[in-house]
Amino acid sequence: MLKVKLTQIRICIIGLGYVGLPLAIAFSKYFSVTGFDLNKSRIKDLKKNVDYTNEVTSSILKKSKCSFTSKLSDIKDCNLFIVTVPTPIFANRKPDLGPLKSSSKMIGSVIKKGDTVVFESTVYPGATEEVCVPIIEKRSSLKLNEDFFLGYSPERINPGDKEKQLSNIKKIVSASNKQTLNLLVKVYSKIIKAGIHSASSIRVAEAAKVIENTQRDLNIAFINELSILFNKLDIDTEEVLKAAETKWNFISFRPGLVGGHCIGVDPYYLTAKAKSIGYDPKIILAGRELNDNMPKIVGKRFIDKTRSLFPKERNLKILILGATFKENCPDTRNSKVESLCNYLVKRNCKIHIFEPNINSVRMFGQSKINSPMKNYYHGIVYAVGHDQFKKYSIKKMRSWTKKGGIIFDLKYSLDQSDADMRL
Ligand SMILES: NC(=O)c1ccc[n+]([C@@H]2O[C@H](COP(=O)([O-])OP(=O)(O)OC[C@H]3O[C@@H](n4cnc5c(N)ncnc54)[C@H](O)[C@@H]3O)[C@@H](O)[C@H]2O)c1
């Protein structure tokens, strides 16, 4: 790849999910791009210009020159492989490197002398060189930096966010040697208008990404802890935060449920690496534990209050507004709204979920409704701040509750005077 001209680059994006598809479409404006995914139904949909993640519209898919495949034979001619497969955790919260390992094996079976492989998936520092490279070398019998070259460029997109998109988010790029770094900077500069930060090593770039999400997790955990404390002290957390924010160096965060497959997962990659070298990362894990516990804390506060208002009601009827892990996207992976629903169901609540971003009749084993019932609910949990919910006035929302029913606003979406409870 070292002597390859930009015009000779043929990119293969491996893993066409929330990260891989927008990347493939962006690169396809400047390079020949093949999008590869093991999931055949995903490929079938993309060939019909349908993206279930809602990140790329059908008209953009239609216009794009990107081709899609799940056949390895279709990617053999590519010379720059970019890996965007998932990096989840197991139930025991240890990193599940399965997709990274299997994609490395596949690359090892198609890679040729001179090719370059770039990983974008979020990992712990060292994973790309310690886990992926040995698999590629073994499968291909090629040697890193002699026969093939390596890069790591973490993804920072924020699905559902129509302002912060791939091209206007600064991109970190790193590589196994200087020439590969220069080449990758040129390649990524084609699609990234916000600029490139060249990291001094692959481990630095890996660490930078994983700490971005860990820092966010910890900041939210701190504010969650404050909201638990202030609730016990009968002080409104939002009022405290607004007052504290008037100081120039106070950092703004809000309490809430931390779900998804990034913020609630990535810190476990870092802590697994820390433990593997004998360091016990106490602060990171304390934050994780607190955030993982928030559905129970929220559920208990809500149910205690609702029961006190309707003491004779055995089966409280609850409306959940929003069930995805974040606003304006259909992603339900590791949604803490599911944990909240489970908590409420175990306490005999009857749940209706109103989630306009998902097409199904049931969610999390509960009824998913197309519009809330009138005068029906003892309580509403405003769980996700989707734009679609903003069109409902407080009067409309109140019409869904029984007389004396309450609204718990987890997202500070309502005026303080309109919410009966907030975090
Ligand atoms: N979604 C985000 O908001 C976001 C943002 C920044 C970084 N990331 C990171 O990017 C990576 C990808 O995340 P995502 O949200 O796009 O995941 P995703 O689950 O949406 O997509 C991954 C795709 O990879 C495919 N896949 C799995 N194993 C494969 C293999 N061996 N070969 C080919 N395809 C395979 C899956 O079928 C799926 O379509 C993760 O490491 C994640 O942490 C995600």
Ligand as a Chemical Component Dictionary entry (heavy atoms), coordinates in Angstrom:
data_LIG
# 
_chem_comp.id                   LIG 
_chem_comp.type                 NON-POLYMER 
_chem_comp.pdbx_formal_charge   0 
_chem_comp.three_letter_code    LIG 
# 
loop_
_chem_comp_atom.comp_id 
_chem_comp_atom.atom_id 
_chem_comp_atom.alt_atom_id 
_chem_comp_atom.type_symbol 
_chem_comp_atom.charge 
_chem_comp_atom.model_Cartn_x 
_chem_comp_atom.model_Cartn_y 
_chem_comp_atom.model_Cartn_z 
_chem_comp_atom.pdbx_ordinal 
LIG N1  N1  N 0  -23.010 3.054   17.280 1  
LIG C1  C1  C 0  -22.303 4.021   17.836 2  
LIG O1  O1  O 0  -22.846 4.992   18.332 3  
LIG C2  C2  C 0  -20.806 3.958   17.883 4  
LIG C3  C3  C 0  -20.084 5.162   17.960 5  
LIG C4  C4  C 0  -18.699 5.103   18.019 6  
LIG C5  C5  C 0  -18.059 3.866   18.013 7  
LIG N2  N2  N 1  -18.789 2.710   17.954 8  
LIG C6  C6  C 0  -18.047 1.448   17.931 9  
LIG O2  O2  O 0  -18.032 0.997   16.579 10 
LIG C7  C7  C 0  -18.111 -0.430  16.528 11 
LIG C8  C8  C 0  -19.320 -0.851  15.686 12 
LIG O3  O3  O 0  -20.486 -0.405  16.335 13 
LIG P1  P1  P 0  -21.902 -0.357  15.607 14 
LIG O4  O4  O 0  -22.822 0.387   16.513 15 
LIG O5  O5  O -1 -21.750 0.125   14.202 16 
LIG O6  O6  O 0  -22.288 -1.904  15.601 17 
LIG P2  P2  P 0  -23.531 -2.572  14.843 18 
LIG O7  O7  O 0  -23.901 -3.748  15.650 19 
LIG O8  O8  O 0  -24.542 -1.532  14.503 20 
LIG O9  O9  O 0  -22.912 -3.059  13.464 21 
LIG C9  C9  C 0  -21.962 -4.023  13.346 22 
LIG C10 C10 C 0  -22.179 -4.810  12.053 23 
LIG O10 O10 O 0  -21.094 -5.719  11.956 24 
LIG C11 C11 C 0  -21.606 -6.945  11.441 25 
LIG N3  N3  N 0  -20.646 -7.990  11.786 26 
LIG C12 C12 C 0  -20.425 -8.602  12.978 27 
LIG N4  N4  N 0  -19.387 -9.444  12.892 28 
LIG C13 C13 C 0  -18.937 -9.374  11.622 29 
LIG C14 C14 C 0  -17.882 -9.996  10.903 30 
LIG N5  N5  N 0  -17.073 -10.853 11.492 31 
LIG N6  N6  N 0  -17.729 -9.686  9.600  32 
LIG C15 C15 C 0  -18.550 -8.804  9.003  33 
LIG N7  N7  N 0  -19.556 -8.184  9.619  34 
LIG C16 C16 C 0  -19.742 -8.463  10.910 35 
LIG C17 C17 C 0  -22.976 -7.085  12.067 36 
LIG O11 O11 O 0  -23.788 -7.955  11.290 37 
LIG C18 C18 C 0  -23.463 -5.635  12.058 38 
LIG O12 O12 O 0  -24.184 -5.331  10.886 39 
LIG C19 C19 C 0  -18.161 -0.900  17.979 40 
LIG O13 O13 O 0  -16.874 -1.149  18.420 41 
LIG C20 C20 C 0  -18.722 0.316   18.705 42 
LIG O14 O14 O 0  -18.334 0.351   20.058 43 
LIG C21 C21 C 0  -20.138 2.731   17.857 44 
# 
loop_
_chem_comp_bond.comp_id 
_chem_comp_bond.atom_id_1 
_chem_comp_bond.atom_id_2 
_chem_comp_bond.value_order 
_chem_comp_bond.pdbx_ordinal 
LIG N1  C1  SING 1  
LIG C1  O1  DOUB 2  
LIG C1  C2  SING 3  
LIG C2  C3  SING 4  
LIG C2  C21 DOUB 5  
LIG C3  C4  DOUB 6  
LIG C4  C5  SING 7  
LIG C5  N2  DOUB 8  
LIG N2  C6  SING 9  
LIG N2  C21 SING 10 
LIG C6  O2  SING 11 
LIG C6  C20 SING 12 
LIG O2  C7  SING 13 
LIG C7  C8  SING 14 
LIG C7  C19 SING 15 
LIG C8  O3  SING 16 
LIG O3  P1  SING 17 
LIG P1  O4  DOUB 18 
LIG P1  O5  SING 19 
LIG P1  O6  SING 20 
LIG O6  P2  SING 21 
LIG P2  O7  DOUB 22 
LIG P2  O8  SING 23 
LIG P2  O9  SING 24 
LIG O9  C9  SING 25 
LIG C9  C10 SING 26 
LIG C10 O10 SING 27 
LIG C10 C18 SING 28 
LIG O10 C11 SING 29 
LIG C11 N3  SING 30 
LIG C11 C17 SING 31 
LIG N3  C12 SING 32 
LIG N3  C16 SING 33 
LIG C12 N4  DOUB 34 
LIG N4  C13 SING 35 
LIG C13 C14 SING 36 
LIG C13 C16 DOUB 37 
LIG C14 N5  SING 38 
LIG C14 N6  DOUB 39 
LIG N6  C15 SING 40 
LIG C15 N7  DOUB 41 
LIG N7  C16 SING 42 
LIG C17 O11 SING 43 
LIG C17 C18 SING 44 
LIG C18 O12 SING 45 
LIG C19 O13 SING 46 
LIG C19 C20 SING 47 
LIG C20 O14 SING 48 
# 
